[in-house]
Amino acid sequence: MTVMPETLSAIDRRLLDDFQRDLPACPRPFAWIAERLGLDEAETIARLERQQKSGRITRVGATVRPNTAGASTLAALSVPPDRIETVAARLNALVEINHSYLREHDWNLWFVVTACDTAHLDACLARIRAETGLTVLDLRLLRPFNIDLGFSLSGAGPRRLTRAKADLEALREDDRPLLHALSQGLPLVPRPFAAIAASLDRPEAEVIDRTDALIRAAIVSRFGVIVRHRAIGWKANAMVVWDVPDTAMEDAGQSLAALPGVTLCYQRRTVPGVWRHGLFSMIHARTRDEALSVLARARALPALAGVDHQTLFSTRCFRQTGAHLARVSERAA
């Protein structure tokens, strides 16, 4: 059963609302949360376990900036209605698919593919083409304006925009299995980094230090409670795409990313003759009218005045998980 945000207790609302980012890399991060909520560590962990079991949160962990530790793309298929279930199930059998949504458009099945490198990503897309017999629309990320998904449950709160660049020089090859573990979520135990360290056969202090370094380098774009927005009542979610000329992209992207209600904003490549909308944005709202209200404010921005756009509301979520970044041989046992 879907749980509406009104059913959350005041403490659980704070747990989901206040700790979506800036969780410190420290030996006992759940004790750090507990201190701020006036709880003890064991109760905080128990509450997080209940929220995860109920489906309100996917994990407590990291979102990794695209195309830093691995390679990723947003892709779409135009699937005949009578094949939706079969094709979606086939996609969801692939560990490389971490997000998958049905949307209102001829290109109706949208998914994010993440792999350890570009060659693996290309091979995965080729496999999808071969197994489905369908054309894959491959829209690689060109420029992020805001990829730090997270929002106040009340729809209020300050906007925090993504850093323009990540410090890729901070990334080490042996960070990949750690990033994979962090993106799958911290174990809900008092010393989660010790548990991850044991699975990677590395010292706890080293795992904590590397996690902190990756956060500071913006390779980890957000570290905290990852909320499943549909399960807490934010069901009207629209991907709005804009046909913005390259010369106007910077201004349009920055203006749109700063607009309250827009939770993601980035430039992706276009495909001549097939897909010409290069500026992507996401609106997460509780109702369709609320989402359309945000869209109206976006259309009124000077940088987007008169710009052609399409609105693709999502109608079904097939998958929403952390990205698989490690090679099979590198994944924690």
C-alpha positions in Angstrom: 0.0 0.0 0.0 1.3 3.5 -0.9 1.9 5.5 2.2 1.1 9.2 2.1 3.4 11.7 3.8 0.6 12.7 6.1 0.9 9.3 7.8 4.5 9.9 8.8 5.2 10.7 12.5 7.0 14.0 13.1 10.2 12.1 13.9 10.0 10.0 10.7 9.2 13.0 8.6 12.4 14.7 9.9 14.3 11.5 9.3 13.2 11.4 5.7 13.3 15.2 5.1 16.4 16.4 7.0 19.0 13.8 6.1 18.7 13.4 2.4 22.2 14.8 2.0 25.3 15.8 4.0 25.5 12.5 6.0 29.1 12.5 7.3 31.5 9.8 6.6 32.3 8.8 10.2 32.4 5.5 12.1 28.8 5.8 13.5 26.7 7.9 11.1 23.4 6.7 12.5 24.5 7.8 15.9 25.1 11.2 14.3 21.5 11.3 13.0 20.2 10.0 16.3 21.8 12.9 18.3 20.1 15.4 16.0 16.7 13.7 16.4 17.0 13.2 20.2 16.9 9.4 19.8 19.3 6.7 20.5 21.3 4.9 17.8 19.3 1.6 17.9 16.0 3.3 17.5 17.2 5.4 14.6 18.4 2.3 12.8 15.1 0.5 13.6 13.2 3.5 12.1 15.3 3.4 9.0 14.7 -0.3 8.7 11.0 0.2 8.9 11.1 3.0 6.3 13.1 0.8 3.9 10.8 -2.2 4.5 7.7 0.0 3.8 9.2 1.2 0.5 9.5 4.9 1.6 13.3 4.8 1.2 15.4 2.8 -1.1 18.6 3.0 1.0 20.9 5.3 3.0 23.8 5.8 0.8 25.4 7.6 -2.2 24.3 8.8 -5.5 27.4 8.9 -7.8 27.9 11.6 -10.3 27.3 10.2 -13.8 30.3 9.3 -16.0 32.8 9.6 -13.2 33.5 6.1 -11.8 31.6 4.5 -14.7 29.6 5.2 -17.8 25.9 5.9 -18.0 23.2 7.0 -20.4 19.5 7.8 -20.4 17.8 5.6 -23.1 14.3 5.0 -24.4 12.3 2.5 -26.4 9.1 2.9 -28.3 7.3 -0.3 -27.2 4.0 -1.5 -28.6 1.4 -1.6 -25.7 1.1 -5.4 -25.9 4.8 -5.8 -25.3 5.3 -3.4 -22.4 5.3 -6.1 -19.7 7.6 -8.4 -21.6 10.1 -5.8 -22.5 10.1 -4.1 -19.1 10.8 -7.5 -17.5 13.7 -8.1 -19.8 15.2 -4.8 -19.0 14.8 -5.3 -15.3 16.7 -8.6 -15.5 19.8 -6.6 -16.4 21.8 -5.3 -13.4 22.9 -2.3 -15.5 19.4 -0.9 -15.5 18.9 1.1 -12.3 15.9 3.3 -13.2 13.1 2.3 -15.5 9.8 4.2 -16.1 6.8 4.1 -18.4 6.0 7.6 -19.7 3.3 9.3 -21.8 5.0 9.5 -25.2 5.6 7.5 -28.3 9.0 6.8 -26.8 7.4 5.3 -23.8 9.8 3.2 -21.9 12.7 5.2 -20.4 15.6 3.8 -18.5 19.0 4.6 -17.1 21.9 2.3 -18.0 25.0 2.4 -15.8 28.1 0.2 -16.4 31.7 0.1 -15.3 33.0 1.6 -18.5 31.9 2.8 -22.0 32.6 -0.5 -23.7 30.3 -2.4 -21.2 27.6 0.3 -21.6 27.7 0.0 -25.4 27.5 -3.8 -25.2 24.5 -3.6 -22.9 22.6 -1.3 -25.3 23.5 -3.6 -28.2 22.1 -6.5 -26.2 18.9 -4.6 -25.6 18.6 -3.9 -29.3 19.2 -7.5 -30.2 16.9 -9.0 -27.7 14.0 -6.6 -28.1 14.3 -5.9 -31.9 13.6 -2.3 -31.1 15.5 0.9 -31.8 17.2 2.3 -28.7 17.3 6.1 -28.2 20.7 6.7 -26.6 20.9 10.2 -25.0 24.3 10.6 -23.4 24.8 13.3 -20.8 26.6 16.4 -22.0 26.3 18.9 -19.2 24.8 18.7 -15.7 23.0 21.8 -14.3 21.5 20.0 -11.3 21.7 16.3 -10.7 21.3 16.4 -6.9 17.8 14.9 -6.7 16.4 15.5 -3.3 13.5 17.7 -2.1 11.6 18.8 0.9 8.5 16.7 1.7 6.6 20.0 2.1 7.9 21.3 -1.3 9.8 24.1 0.4 13.4 24.6 1.3 16.5 26.0 -0.4 17.8 24.8 -3.7 21.3 23.4 -3.8 22.7 23.3 -7.3 25.2 20.7 -8.5 28.9 21.8 -8.6 29.8 22.6 -12.2 32.7 20.1 -12.2 33.8 17.1 -10.2 37.4 16.7 -9.3 38.2 13.6 -11.3 41.9 13.7 -10.1 40.6 12.6 -6.7 39.3 9.3 -8.1 41.4 6.2 -7.7 40.9 2.9 -9.6 40.4 1.1 -6.3 37.5 3.5 -5.5 35.2 1.7 -7.9 34.2 -1.2 -5.6 33.7 1.2 -2.8 31.5 3.5 -4.9 29.5 0.4 -5.9 29.0 -0.5 -2.3 28.0 3.0 -1.3 25.5 3.3 -4.1 23.9 0.1 -3.0 23.4 1.5 0.5 25.0 1.4 3.9 24.3 -1.7 6.0 21.8 -0.6 8.7 24.2 -1.5 11.5 26.0 0.7 14.1 29.3 0.7 12.2 28.3 0.5 8.5 31.7 1.5 7.2 33.3 -1.3 9.2 30.9 -3.8 7.5 31.7 -2.4 4.0 35.4 -2.5 4.8 35.2 -6.1 5.9 33.4 -7.0 2.6 36.2 -5.2 0.6 39.0 -6.5 2.8 40.1 -2.9 3.5 40.6 -1.0 6.8 37.6 0.8 8.1 39.6 4.1 8.5 40.6 3.9 4.9 37.1 3.3 3.7 35.9 6.3 5.7 38.7 8.5 4.4 38.0 7.6 0.8 34.3 8.1 1.2 34.9 11.6 2.6 37.4 12.4 -0.2 34.8 11.3 -2.9 32.1 13.4 -1.3 34.4 16.5 -1.2 35.4 15.9 -4.8 31.7 15.9 -5.9 32.1 12.4 -7.4 29.5 11.4 -4.8 26.9 14.0 -5.6 24.7 13.2 -2.6 25.1 11.1 0.5 22.2 10.4 2.8 18.7 9.0 2.9 17.4 8.2 -0.6 13.7 8.6 -0.6 11.3 6.8 -2.9 9.2 9.7 -3.9 6.2 7.8 -5.2 5.8 6.0 -1.9 5.5 9.2 0.0 2.9 10.7 -2.2 4.9 12.5 -4.9 3.2 10.7 -7.7 2.9 13.3 -10.4 6.4 13.2 -12.0 7.1 14.7 -15.3 10.2 14.8 -17.5 10.0 18.0 -19.4 12.4 18.3 -22.4 13.2 21.6 -24.2 14.5 22.4 -27.7 17.1 25.0 -26.7 19.7 26.2 -29.1 23.3 25.5 -28.0 24.0 29.2 -27.8 21.2 29.6 -25.2 21.8 26.4 -23.3 23.9 27.7 -20.5 21.4 30.5 -19.6 18.4 28.3 -20.0 19.9 25.4 -18.0 21.0 27.6 -15.1 17.7 29.4 -14.9 15.7 26.1 -15.0 17.9 24.3 -12.5 17.4 27.1 -9.9 13.5 27.0 -10.2 11.8 25.5 -7.1 10.0 22.3 -8.1 12.6 21.3 -10.7 14.5 18.5 -9.2 16.9 17.6 -12.0 18.2 19.5 -15.0 20.9 18.6 -17.5 21.8 18.8 -21.2 21.8 15.6 -23.2 22.8 14.9 -26.8 20.2 15.1 -29.5 19.7 12.6 -32.4 19.1 14.4 -35.7 15.7 13.5 -37.2 14.7 11.5 -34.2 15.1 13.6 -31.0 15.8 17.3 -31.0 15.2 18.3 -27.4 18.5 18.6 -25.6 17.6 20.3 -22.3 16.0 17.8 -19.8 14.3 18.6 -16.5 12.4 16.7 -14.0 9.4 18.0 -12.0 8.4 15.9 -8.9 5.0 16.9 -7.5 2.1 15.5 -5.5 -0.5 16.2 -8.2 -0.6 16.7 -11.9 -1.9 20.3 -11.4 0.9 21.0 -9.0 3.4 19.8 -11.6 1.8 21.8 -14.3 2.0 24.9 -12.1 5.8 24.4 -11.8 5.9 23.9 -15.6 4.0 27.2 -16.1 6.6 29.0 -14.0 9.4 27.4 -16.0 7.8 28.5 -19.3 7.7 32.0 -18.0 11.4 32.2 -17.4 13.0 34.7 -19.9 15.5 32.1 -21.0 12.7 29.7 -21.9 10.2 32.1 -23.4 8.7 30.6 -26.5 10.9 27.5 -26.4 9.3 24.4 -27.7 8.9 21.7 -25.1 7.4 18.3 -24.5 6.0 17.0 -21.2 6.3 13.3 -20.4 4.5 12.3 -17.3 5.6 9.0 -15.8 2.7 6.5 -15.4 4.6 3.5 -13.9 7.9 2.9 -12.1 9.5 -0.5 -13.0 12.8 0.0 -11.2 14.5 2.5 -8.9 17.8 1.3 -7.4 21.4 2.4 -6.9 23.7 2.1 -9.8 25.9 -1.0 -10.3 29.4 0.6 -10.9 31.8 -2.2 -10.1 33.0 -5.0 -12.5 31.7 -8.4 -11.4 35.0 -9.3 -10.0 35.2 -6.1 -7.9 31.7 -6.3 -6.2 31.6 -7.0 -2.5 30.7 -10.5 -1.6 
